[in-house]
Amino acid sequence: MKKIMLVNPHPPGRHGEESISVIVQMPLNLAYIAALTPGDDWEFDVVDENLELALDDSEENITFAPPDIVAITALTYQAPRAYKIAQAAKKHGCTTIMGGIHTSVSSEEALQYADTVITGEAETVWPQVIKDFENGKLQRRYDGGLPHLSVLKRVYPDRELMRRKYGYKFSSIITTKGCPNRCDFCSVPTFQGQKFRERPYEDVLDEMAATTYKGLMFAEDNFYGHGARSAERAKNLFRGMIERDLKKDWLGFTALNISQDAEALNLMRKSGNFGFLVGIESTNPEVLKKMGKRVNLKLGATNYKDCIKKIHDAGLIVWASVVFGADGDDKDSFKKMVDFVYDCKVDILTYGLDCPFPKTPLFYRLDSEKRLFRKNFPEDWVYYETANVVHKFVDMTLDDFVDGMQYVYDHVYAGDSIRKRFRTSMQETGDPRNSMFALRVSQDWDQVFLQVLENLHKLQASGDYYKDCYAGTSKTISLPA
């Protein structure tokens, strides 16, 4: 029987949002690959490097018996590790196939390390990839494009393969893809397209019924959608969960405008929702304007407090995600954010350092302005995630930024801050389960925050921030507009 090893790379020593214990979840894209492989003569195994290593200490040899195919996924920060795994696997005669966001934005680079790369979404082309391999006609490149989500009808990821190996207690589910907005830092429109694609809610319900997982993350940028038709589809999904007794412990990502839909909030709570992550990003309208965060500008930053109260009144928690270090942020921004957290009674505050992911408008702008100081690609891709600074600030110094981040930690996470916010969550939502969920996420994020502070102190000590920058991308990579 032929064998495929599915690999989710992870840079050793990184402690990021994937470490939040209450929602540690399986790599769903790899579970789809297993489900979509044609025929019964393939055996699967998986290495999730969040839980075990794919390489030995030398980083030159794989830790597993050589399979026929090693299929590797990669976000941008995972790419350097993915390349090492591919090189090590090829030494043992394995065919290496890479996919994921980074492969889509930098396929020429990936082809230097893998035998085959898949750009776009693999669901439509993976069966052909396997047939070509079996016939000795494997191509160097396949493009899955951005298919309508009806292609996923009755195609459910092989969650049991993942559970058997690692015992994941939480899983995820796809209900939508894509985003029509164009926030300058976001890679979703680049990778998933600007067309909002909706999966038929009846099929989502059938998948929920088919899985034994109680805890689910809606794994998309916005489960509520854009406009009245999308909102009604989302509410039909929630109604179906209630009517079919498919109540899950679930959460997801959406925009703050959902606060204006009391019916949706009520249905969400009845269907088992804890609450949801919303991209607050900033309380400064000028920063939001530079980011292109249209939905928040339309809602108005001055209305955040009222929106959050409406969500709390429905018994749901608010997980606010913000960006630190964007143009327009200065050394006073950190105290303003802390004041916002307590004034609006935010349950969970997590954040990303402003990161110019490849092929985003932010990447091209900062590159043209000669502000990127991490450009030794592919090695420096490991820094292109939201726990590291890779560009120079215009409205504050690096020391100002580090001091500001320490201020946020001291006032939102350190000491009794987390317990204090838990007590506030209990008062505001009246829901012990949801408030306890918020507490546990905050406790885990405390460790993520400490990792970020450590990264910042290392950057201060290294002197790398003060290196000369230059225009144009590295000679080792081509990033087409």
C-alpha positions, 0 to 999 in steps of 0.5 A: 500500500502506498503512503502519504505523510501529511505535514504541518510545519512549525518553527521550533520555539515559536509560541503563538496563537496556535498554542491557545489550549482551549482551541488547539485544533487540527490542520483542517486543510490536511484532513481535506487532502486525506478525504479527497485522495481517490482510491483505497490503496493509500495509507495516511499519517500526519506530523503536526509540528505543534505537537511533534517534530518532523526533523531531527536535531540536525534538521537534515533528516526526517523523523518518520519512515520515508513514505511515497509522498510528503505533502506539506502545507505552509503559511508564510512564517512556516515556509523556511521550515517547510523547505527544510522538511521538503529537502530532507524528505527528498534525500530519502527518495520521497516525492514532495508536494507543497501547498498553502498560502505561501506557495500560492504567493511565491510558487517560484520560490517553493519550486526550488525546494519541492517537486510539485507545488499547488497554488490556489485551493487544492480541493479541485486538483488534488485527485488529479495530482494523485492520478498523475503521480500514480501514472508517472506524470506528476507535473511541477505545478497545479493551480486549484483556483478559487472554486465555488464552495459547492465543490465541498458538498458531502466532502468532509475532512478526515477528522478521525485521522487527525484525532487518532494521532493527536487526540485533538479536542477541538476542530474547525469547519468551513462555511465561507471563504473570501472577503470583498474588503481590502484591508491593506494588511490582510492576506485573505483577499489575496489568497481566497479572492475578493468574492465572498463565497458561501457554502450551502448551509444545509451541507454545513449542517450535515457535516456538523451532524457527521462529526462527533466533535462538540467544539468547533471553530468557524474557520473563515474571516467572516461567518456572518458575511456582507449584506442582508442576503449573507446575514440571512444565510448565516441565521438559517445556519444557526436556526438549523443548528437549533432545530436539528439539535446540533448545538456546538461549543463554537466560535468564529470571526466576524465584523462588529456590524453583527452587533446591530442584528439582535436576531442573529445574536440570539440565535447564535447563543441558542446554537451554542456560541461562546462569542466571536473574534472581531477585528477592532484593529484600532480606535483611531479613525485615521489609522483605520482609514490608512488600513482601509478598514471600511466596515469599522469606519462606517460603523464609527469607532465612537460606537464601539462601546454601544456595539460591545454592550449589545453583544454582552446583552445577548450573553456573548463574549467579545474577543477583540483583535487589534493591530499595534504598530500601524502607520498613525500609531504613536507612543500614546496609542498603547494607553488609549487601547488599554483605556478602551479595553476597560471602558468598553469591558472587552472580554479578550484582547489579543493582537497582531503586530502590523505585518506586511504579508507578501503580495498585500498592499501593505507589503508593496507600500512598505517595500517601496518606502524602503522600510522593510528590514527583514528581506533575506528571503526565504530565511526571513519569512519566519518573521512574517507573522504577527509576533515580530516587527519587520518594518520601521515605524514612522510615528515612534521609535522602536524603544517607544514601541517596546515600552508601549507593548510592555504597558499593555501587558502590565495593564491587561495581562499581568497581576490580577488583570485577567481575573479582573476582566473575568469578573467583568465578563460575568457581570456583563454577560451573565454567562459563566460558561462563556466567561470561563472560555474568555478567561482560559483564552486570556490565560493562554494568551498571556504566554503568547504576549510574553513571547512577543515581548521576548522577540521585541527585546531580542530585536532591540539587542540585535541592532537589525531594526537599524539596518539600511533598507532598500527598495525592491524585493530580494533577488531570491524571490519574485512577488508579482503585483 
